[in-house]
Amino acid sequence: MLGGTLAVPQELGHWGLILGMLIVPTLISMPALFSAVQRLGAARASLLTTTDPLWALLFAALLLGEPLGPSQIAGGALILGGAVLAQSRRSTQRLSAL
């Protein structure tokens, strides 16, 4: 585990890294979301965004070595189950009837 304290970066290079971490994901995610809305429609694209916490969980485990406990696994299963349930035919038919 990393130790230390949280401090405001003092070097310009560190601010550049922070700025890059803010801008690059936005430059990727926003156009991808707009493209998904155009191709899938707003309802399905918004359903796709509900799985974001699941992706964060998976990437944290795979790339950062974060341990997955029972609560994380259960939460991921609930997210995935909710997305599948919302995408089911019955759910889609009920929404289109409104």
PyMOL commands that set and color helices and strands:
alter all, ss='L'
color gray80, all
select helices_A, chain A and resi 12-40+42-49+52-64+70-87+89-97
alter helices_A, ss='H'
color red, helices_A
deselect
rebuild
show_as cartoon
